[in-house]
Amino acid sequence: MHTSQKMKLPLNVDKVIPFIPEGDFYFTKGVEAFQKRKFDIAVKWMKKAVEASPEEPLFRCQLSIIYTEAGAYHMANQVLTEVLDAHGDDYVDCYYLIANNYAHLGLMNDAMKNAKQYLEQAPEGEFREEAEELLQFLDIEEEDEDWDGIDDELLIFQETAFYHLERQEWDYALPLLKEMMGLFPEHVTAKHEYSFALFFSGEETEAIALEEKWLEEEPQSLFCHTNLAVFYFYTGNSDKTAAHVEALFNVYPLHSQQKLRVAVTLARTGYYREAVQRFKTLSKSNLQGHASYYKWYSIAAFHTGIPSKALALWEEGCKRHPFLSKDEGPWIHNNH
């Protein structure tokens, strides 16, 4: 037979066995995507692995770790809780992972409870040192602020609203925040996030009126000053912007999310040098789930003559939060 000739084999279609990947295949693809920090793709593969092998707890644990790295702490804990419900004491590491996620969410009581549970059940466990360090950190935080437990339903609302706010999806965020205000009137953050979303969805006058009213009721409100500083900056009222920014200069919150709020506000309103000083005091490990940390720190760094820092922050931010790459980079950003 000449080498140029191709041998033809009879093909019986009925005998062809389709290739159906099992959970291990999906798991491997998920880990590969995770290692490349392509979290969205990693989640899709790992979910397929879980669907293909629902009895395999390792796949669920890995899915939770991807969620944690992507900043979806509540989703991570949901998965870990499912593992504990199904496998109990065989997967005690889940308690530490849950504690770590709660700490990122600022739910210190829940974090402490799970870290202690882990150490009780696995005193010589793989995460013993990490759990002990976490408890030490939580003890310090507890001295700084009185942490209360939080309703699971509120937590779901918070996570979902945060997701849409970070992506500037105001039309999705507004109805959620309005419902939160009705269901949890004592949760003051919701009403200020609502006015923020309202402003950027085009209802500027109403948003300013709400914040001014709330400021009269509580003149020291950090939320009112940060929102009004931004609102007046974007509407071109430089005097009122300056007044509210000045009110922030002597405010040094203890909680990392409030520290971030002040730093972002200073960057948004063009006080870049002051913003960089505030960003430097923040612990990045606590804020990896916040795209605003990377975006505004990067912009502030660029405008204060640190372009290499700006670029590094922007690139890391885009890796952790791919939706950021749709934004303009810090070198062409003009605050609007």
LUMVEXVEX-384425 format. One record per residue (C-alpha): residue number from 1; residue in one letter; chain; x, y, z. Coordinates in nm, 3 decimals. Example, Ala and Ser with C-alpha at 12.3 -4.5 7.8 and 13.67 -1.06 7.14 Angstrom:
REC:1:A:A:1.230:-0.450:0.780 $
REC:2:S:A:1.367:-0.106:0.714 $
END
This chain:
REC:1:M:A:0.000:0.000:0.000 $
REC:2:H:A:0.137:0.342:-0.096 $
REC:3:T:A:0.191:0.579:0.197 $
REC:4:S:A:-0.016:0.841:0.020 $
REC:5:Q:A:-0.321:0.615:0.033 $
REC:6:K:A:-0.551:0.628:0.339 $
REC:7:M:A:-0.688:0.304:0.469 $
REC:8:K:A:-1.066:0.321:0.512 $
REC:9:L:A:-1.223:0.130:0.795 $
REC:10:P:A:-1.590:0.042:0.810 $
REC:11:L:A:-1.756:0.254:1.080 $
REC:12:N:A:-2.056:0.128:1.271 $
REC:13:V:A:-2.203:0.432:1.442 $
REC:14:D:A:-2.389:0.215:1.691 $
REC:15:K:A:-2.056:0.086:1.824 $
REC:16:V:A:-1.907:0.432:1.896 $
REC:17:I:A:-1.886:0.491:2.271 $
REC:18:P:A:-1.923:0.862:2.351 $
REC:19:F:A:-1.664:1.014:2.585 $
REC:20:I:A:-1.844:1.117:2.903 $
REC:21:P:A:-1.607:1.288:3.144 $
REC:22:E:A:-1.650:1.187:3.507 $
REC:23:G:A:-1.609:1.413:3.809 $
REC:24:D:A:-1.229:1.373:3.811 $
REC:25:F:A:-1.200:1.528:3.465 $
REC:26:Y:A:-1.410:1.832:3.562 $
REC:27:F:A:-1.222:1.862:3.892 $
REC:28:T:A:-0.886:1.872:3.713 $
REC:29:K:A:-1.011:2.137:3.470 $
REC:30:G:A:-1.146:2.338:3.764 $
REC:31:V:A:-0.815:2.326:3.950 $
REC:32:E:A:-0.628:2.433:3.634 $
REC:33:A:A:-0.857:2.735:3.590 $
REC:34:F:A:-0.828:2.815:3.961 $
REC:35:Q:A:-0.447:2.812:3.944 $
REC:36:K:A:-0.469:3.059:3.654 $
REC:37:R:A:-0.701:3.271:3.876 $
REC:38:K:A:-0.986:3.234:3.624 $
REC:39:F:A:-1.240:3.202:3.902 $
REC:40:D:A:-1.558:3.219:3.694 $
REC:41:I:A:-1.440:2.930:3.475 $
REC:42:A:A:-1.309:2.739:3.778 $
REC:43:V:A:-1.650:2.762:3.947 $
REC:44:K:A:-1.825:2.626:3.636 $
REC:45:W:A:-1.592:2.326:3.609 $
REC:46:M:A:-1.606:2.251:3.983 $
REC:47:K:A:-1.987:2.268:3.983 $
REC:48:K:A:-1.984:2.012:3.701 $
REC:49:A:A:-1.754:1.793:3.912 $
REC:50:V:A:-1.996:1.816:4.205 $
REC:51:E:A:-2.292:1.730:3.978 $
REC:52:A:A:-2.106:1.433:3.829 $
REC:53:S:A:-1.993:1.302:4.171 $
REC:54:P:A:-2.227:1.448:4.435 $
REC:55:E:A:-2.102:1.199:4.694 $
REC:56:E:A:-1.741:1.330:4.670 $
REC:57:P:A:-1.689:1.595:4.945 $
REC:58:L:A:-1.344:1.693:4.815 $
REC:59:F:A:-1.501:1.854:4.507 $
REC:60:R:A:-1.734:2.065:4.723 $
REC:61:C:A:-1.446:2.172:4.948 $
REC:62:Q:A:-1.245:2.285:4.646 $
REC:63:L:A:-1.549:2.474:4.514 $
REC:64:S:A:-1.572:2.656:4.848 $
REC:65:I:A:-1.204:2.755:4.827 $
REC:66:I:A:-1.261:2.902:4.479 $
REC:67:Y:A:-1.557:3.101:4.613 $
REC:68:T:A:-1.341:3.228:4.901 $
REC:69:E:A:-1.064:3.342:4.667 $
REC:70:A:A:-1.323:3.516:4.449 $
REC:71:G:A:-1.463:3.698:4.754 $
REC:72:A:A:-1.798:3.511:4.753 $
REC:73:Y:A:-1.767:3.420:5.121 $
REC:74:H:A:-2.132:3.346:5.181 $
REC:75:M:A:-2.146:3.105:4.885 $
REC:76:A:A:-1.831:2.935:5.016 $
REC:77:N:A:-1.988:2.882:5.358 $
REC:78:Q:A:-2.306:2.746:5.206 $
REC:79:V:A:-2.103:2.475:5.029 $
REC:80:L:A:-1.896:2.398:5.341 $
REC:81:T:A:-2.210:2.367:5.553 $
REC:82:E:A:-2.344:2.111:5.304 $
REC:83:V:A:-2.022:1.910:5.345 $
REC:84:L:A:-2.050:1.918:5.725 $
REC:85:D:A:-2.417:1.817:5.711 $
REC:86:A:A:-2.334:1.518:5.490 $
REC:87:H:A:-1.998:1.407:5.632 $
REC:88:G:A:-1.975:1.560:5.979 $
REC:89:D:A:-1.659:1.490:6.174 $
REC:90:D:A:-1.476:1.345:5.874 $
REC:91:Y:A:-1.429:1.698:5.740 $
REC:92:V:A:-1.358:1.910:6.049 $
REC:93:D:A:-1.133:2.139:5.840 $
REC:94:C:A:-1.458:2.290:5.716 $
REC:95:Y:A:-1.503:2.461:6.054 $
REC:96:Y:A:-1.178:2.654:6.008 $
REC:97:L:A:-1.263:2.746:5.647 $
REC:98:I:A:-1.608:2.867:5.758 $
REC:99:A:A:-1.450:3.071:6.040 $
REC:100:N:A:-1.211:3.234:5.793 $
REC:101:N:A:-1.498:3.329:5.560 $
REC:102:Y:A:-1.704:3.474:5.845 $
REC:103:A:A:-1.404:3.686:5.948 $
REC:104:H:A:-1.383:3.826:5.593 $
REC:105:L:A:-1.753:3.912:5.612 $
REC:106:G:A:-1.701:4.094:5.942 $
REC:107:L:A:-1.915:3.841:6.132 $
REC:108:M:A:-1.676:3.804:6.422 $
REC:109:N:A:-1.896:3.609:6.663 $
REC:110:D:A:-1.967:3.342:6.401 $
REC:111:A:A:-1.599:3.334:6.304 $
REC:112:M:A:-1.493:3.284:6.665 $
REC:113:K:A:-1.751:3.010:6.726 $
REC:114:N:A:-1.635:2.806:6.424 $
REC:115:A:A:-1.263:2.857:6.492 $
REC:116:K:A:-1.313:2.728:6.848 $
REC:117:Q:A:-1.518:2.435:6.718 $
REC:118:Y:A:-1.233:2.345:6.482 $
REC:119:L:A:-0.970:2.354:6.760 $
REC:120:E:A:-1.193:2.147:6.991 $
REC:121:Q:A:-1.241:1.875:6.729 $
REC:122:A:A:-0.893:1.889:6.575 $
REC:123:P:A:-0.646:2.019:6.840 $
REC:124:E:A:-0.355:1.900:6.624 $
REC:125:G:A:-0.525:1.965:6.291 $
REC:126:E:A:-0.365:2.098:5.975 $
REC:127:F:A:-0.504:2.449:6.034 $
REC:128:R:A:-0.429:2.464:6.409 $
REC:129:E:A:-0.183:2.756:6.383 $
REC:130:E:A:-0.410:2.949:6.144 $
REC:131:A:A:-0.712:2.896:6.370 $
REC:132:E:A:-0.517:3.014:6.677 $
REC:133:E:A:-0.395:3.323:6.490 $
REC:134:L:A:-0.751:3.394:6.376 $
REC:135:L:A:-0.878:3.374:6.734 $
REC:136:Q:A:-0.605:3.612:6.850 $
REC:137:F:A:-0.704:3.855:6.576 $
REC:138:L:A:-1.072:3.820:6.668 $
REC:139:D:A:-0.995:3.893:7.035 $
REC:140:I:A:-0.830:4.222:6.930 $
REC:141:E:A:-1.120:4.309:6.699 $
REC:142:E:A:-1.370:4.229:6.973 $
REC:143:E:A:-1.204:4.487:7.199 $
REC:144:D:A:-1.239:4.744:6.921 $
REC:145:E:A:-1.605:4.688:6.843 $
REC:146:D:A:-1.906:4.509:6.985 $
REC:147:W:A:-2.000:4.245:6.729 $
REC:148:D:A:-2.351:4.110:6.718 $
REC:149:G:A:-2.469:3.796:6.543 $
REC:150:I:A:-2.642:3.850:6.211 $
REC:151:D:A:-2.955:3.705:6.060 $
REC:152:D:A:-2.888:3.452:5.781 $
REC:153:E:A:-3.150:3.618:5.561 $
REC:154:L:A:-2.984:3.957:5.610 $
REC:155:L:A:-2.650:3.803:5.518 $
REC:156:I:A:-2.789:3.676:5.187 $
REC:157:F:A:-2.934:4.020:5.113 $
REC:158:Q:A:-2.603:4.185:5.201 $
REC:159:E:A:-2.397:3.956:4.981 $
REC:160:T:A:-2.634:3.990:4.684 $
REC:161:A:A:-2.661:4.368:4.712 $
REC:162:F:A:-2.282:4.398:4.750 $
REC:163:Y:A:-2.235:4.190:4.434 $
REC:164:H:A:-2.451:4.430:4.229 $
REC:165:L:A:-2.313:4.748:4.389 $
REC:166:E:A:-1.954:4.647:4.312 $
REC:167:R:A:-2.054:4.594:3.949 $
REC:168:Q:A:-2.252:4.921:3.939 $
REC:169:E:A:-2.569:4.728:3.854 $
REC:170:W:A:-2.793:4.988:4.017 $
REC:171:D:A:-3.124:4.854:3.879 $
REC:172:Y:A:-3.058:4.519:4.047 $
REC:173:A:A:-2.926:4.668:4.371 $
REC:174:L:A:-3.207:4.919:4.433 $
REC:175:P:A:-3.503:4.682:4.485 $
REC:176:L:A:-3.288:4.456:4.706 $
REC:177:L:A:-3.177:4.747:4.922 $
REC:178:K:A:-3.530:4.883:4.946 $
REC:179:E:A:-3.651:4.544:5.067 $
REC:180:M:A:-3.364:4.529:5.318 $
REC:181:M:A:-3.463:4.870:5.456 $
REC:182:G:A:-3.814:4.736:5.520 $
REC:183:L:A:-3.712:4.400:5.664 $
REC:184:F:A:-3.411:4.518:5.867 $
REC:185:P:A:-3.469:4.884:5.961 $
REC:186:E:A:-3.193:4.868:6.225 $
REC:187:H:A:-2.934:4.781:5.957 $
REC:188:V:A:-2.832:5.140:5.876 $
REC:189:T:A:-2.586:5.054:5.598 $
REC:190:A:A:-2.872:4.948:5.369 $
REC:191:K:A:-3.034:5.292:5.352 $
REC:192:H:A:-2.703:5.462:5.269 $
REC:193:E:A:-2.622:5.204:5.002 $
REC:194:Y:A:-2.974:5.265:4.871 $
REC:195:S:A:-2.920:5.641:4.838 $
REC:196:F:A:-2.581:5.572:4.672 $
REC:197:A:A:-2.740:5.344:4.412 $
REC:198:L:A:-3.025:5.593:4.370 $
REC:199:F:A:-2.781:5.877:4.294 $
REC:200:F:A:-2.591:5.682:4.030 $
REC:201:S:A:-2.910:5.552:3.870 $
REC:202:G:A:-2.996:5.914:3.788 $
REC:203:E:A:-3.209:6.019:4.088 $
REC:204:E:A:-2.947:6.267:4.213 $
REC:205:T:A:-3.182:6.519:4.379 $
REC:206:E:A:-3.372:6.255:4.575 $
REC:207:A:A:-3.050:6.084:4.689 $
REC:208:I:A:-2.901:6.413:4.817 $
REC:209:A:A:-3.227:6.504:4.994 $
REC:210:L:A:-3.230:6.167:5.175 $
REC:211:E:A:-2.871:6.198:5.294 $
REC:212:E:A:-2.918:6.561:5.406 $
REC:213:K:A:-3.223:6.454:5.609 $
REC:214:W:A:-3.032:6.167:5.768 $
REC:215:L:A:-2.736:6.396:5.843 $
REC:216:E:A:-2.967:6.631:6.037 $
REC:217:E:A:-3.081:6.334:6.245 $
REC:218:E:A:-2.723:6.210:6.298 $
REC:219:P:A:-2.463:6.486:6.237 $
REC:220:Q:A:-2.166:6.253:6.301 $
REC:221:S:A:-2.277:5.985:6.053 $
REC:222:L:A:-1.978:5.854:5.858 $
REC:223:F:A:-2.211:5.719:5.588 $
REC:224:C:A:-2.379:6.057:5.537 $
REC:225:H:A:-2.049:6.243:5.504 $
REC:226:T:A:-1.894:5.990:5.264 $
REC:227:N:A:-2.203:5.979:5.041 $
REC:228:L:A:-2.262:6.356:5.039 $
REC:229:A:A:-1.894:6.423:4.963 $
REC:230:V:A:-1.926:6.201:4.654 $
REC:231:F:A:-2.271:6.334:4.555 $
REC:232:Y:A:-2.164:6.699:4.568 $
REC:233:F:A:-1.838:6.621:4.388 $
REC:234:Y:A:-2.023:6.457:4.101 $
REC:235:T:A:-2.275:6.743:4.080 $
REC:236:G:A:-1.996:7.003:4.075 $
REC:237:N:A:-2.052:7.166:4.414 $
REC:238:S:A:-1.690:7.196:4.527 $
REC:239:D:A:-1.763:7.395:4.848 $
REC:240:K:A:-2.000:7.134:4.987 $
REC:241:T:A:-1.769:6.853:4.873 $
REC:242:A:A:-1.482:7.012:5.066 $
REC:243:A:A:-1.698:7.057:5.377 $
REC:244:H:A:-1.791:6.689:5.389 $
REC:245:V:A:-1.438:6.572:5.305 $
REC:246:E:A:-1.303:6.792:5.585 $
REC:247:A:A:-1.541:6.617:5.825 $
REC:248:L:A:-1.369:6.289:5.728 $
REC:249:F:A:-1.011:6.406:5.786 $
REC:250:N:A:-1.033:6.351:6.163 $
REC:251:V:A:-1.230:6.026:6.139 $
REC:252:Y:A:-1.028:5.706:6.179 $
REC:253:P:A:-1.272:5.412:6.194 $
REC:254:L:A:-1.164:5.084:6.350 $
REC:255:H:A:-1.348:4.850:6.116 $
REC:256:S:A:-1.177:4.773:5.784 $
REC:257:Q:A:-1.492:4.821:5.572 $
REC:258:Q:A:-1.544:5.169:5.716 $
REC:259:K:A:-1.175:5.250:5.669 $
REC:260:L:A:-1.215:5.145:5.306 $
REC:261:R:A:-1.524:5.365:5.269 $
REC:262:V:A:-1.325:5.672:5.381 $
REC:263:A:A:-1.027:5.588:5.158 $
REC:264:V:A:-1.247:5.534:4.850 $
REC:265:T:A:-1.438:5.857:4.917 $
REC:266:L:A:-1.114:6.057:4.934 $
REC:267:A:A:-0.997:5.900:4.606 $
REC:268:R:A:-1.334:5.957:4.436 $
REC:269:T:A:-1.331:6.325:4.530 $
REC:270:G:A:-0.975:6.389:4.411 $
REC:271:Y:A:-0.796:6.388:4.749 $
REC:272:Y:A:-0.548:6.136:4.619 $
REC:273:R:A:-0.260:6.194:4.862 $
REC:274:E:A:-0.487:6.162:5.164 $
REC:275:A:A:-0.652:5.857:5.006 $
REC:276:V:A:-0.318:5.678:4.960 $
REC:277:Q:A:-0.234:5.737:5.328 $
REC:278:R:A:-0.564:5.574:5.426 $
REC:279:F:A:-0.524:5.284:5.184 $
REC:280:K:A:-0.179:5.211:5.330 $
REC:281:T:A:-0.337:5.145:5.671 $
REC:282:L:A:-0.569:4.880:5.530 $
REC:283:S:A:-0.502:4.507:5.540 $
REC:284:K:A:-0.534:4.383:5.182 $
REC:285:S:A:-0.602:4.027:5.296 $
REC:286:N:A:-0.930:4.144:5.455 $
REC:287:L:A:-1.042:4.329:5.142 $
REC:288:Q:A:-0.960:4.097:4.852 $
REC:289:G:A:-1.332:4.057:4.785 $
REC:290:H:A:-1.372:4.433:4.730 $
REC:291:A:A:-1.306:4.546:4.373 $
REC:292:S:A:-1.332:4.908:4.495 $
REC:293:Y:A:-1.016:4.857:4.703 $
REC:294:Y:A:-0.807:4.775:4.395 $
REC:295:K:A:-0.976:5.026:4.165 $
REC:296:W:A:-0.953:5.336:4.383 $
REC:297:Y:A:-0.619:5.257:4.546 $
REC:298:S:A:-0.479:5.212:4.195 $
REC:299:I:A:-0.624:5.545:4.080 $
REC:300:A:A:-0.499:5.729:4.390 $
REC:301:A:A:-0.152:5.575:4.353 $
REC:302:F:A:-0.132:5.677:3.987 $
REC:303:H:A:-0.232:6.037:4.062 $
REC:304:T:A:0.030:6.064:4.337 $
REC:305:G:A:0.314:5.960:4.110 $
REC:306:I:A:0.340:5.588:4.186 $
REC:307:P:A:0.254:5.436:3.844 $
REC:308:S:A:0.418:5.098:3.913 $
REC:309:K:A:0.209:5.055:4.230 $
REC:310:A:A:-0.100:5.165:4.036 $
REC:311:L:A:-0.038:4.911:3.761 $
REC:312:A:A:0.029:4.626:4.005 $
REC:313:L:A:-0.292:4.700:4.195 $
REC:314:W:A:-0.495:4.731:3.877 $
REC:315:E:A:-0.364:4.402:3.736 $
REC:316:E:A:-0.429:4.216:4.062 $
REC:317:G:A:-0.774:4.374:4.083 $
REC:318:C:A:-0.862:4.263:3.729 $
REC:319:K:A:-0.744:3.908:3.803 $
REC:320:R:A:-0.953:3.885:4.119 $
REC:321:H:A:-1.249:4.074:3.974 $
REC:322:P:A:-1.258:4.027:3.596 $
REC:323:F:A:-1.545:4.276:3.555 $
REC:324:L:A:-1.299:4.553:3.649 $
REC:325:S:A:-1.122:4.512:3.316 $
REC:326:K:A:-1.425:4.674:3.150 $
REC:327:D:A:-1.336:4.998:3.332 $
REC:328:E:A:-1.082:5.250:3.218 $
REC:329:G:A:-0.742:5.199:3.377 $
REC:330:P:A:-0.615:5.445:3.638 $
REC:331:W:A:-0.402:5.627:3.379 $
REC:332:I:A:-0.709:5.755:3.192 $
REC:333:H:A:-0.958:5.767:3.476 $
REC:334:N:A:-1.115:6.107:3.546 $
REC:335:N:A:-1.336:6.016:3.848 $
REC:336:H:A:-1.657:6.016:3.643 $
END
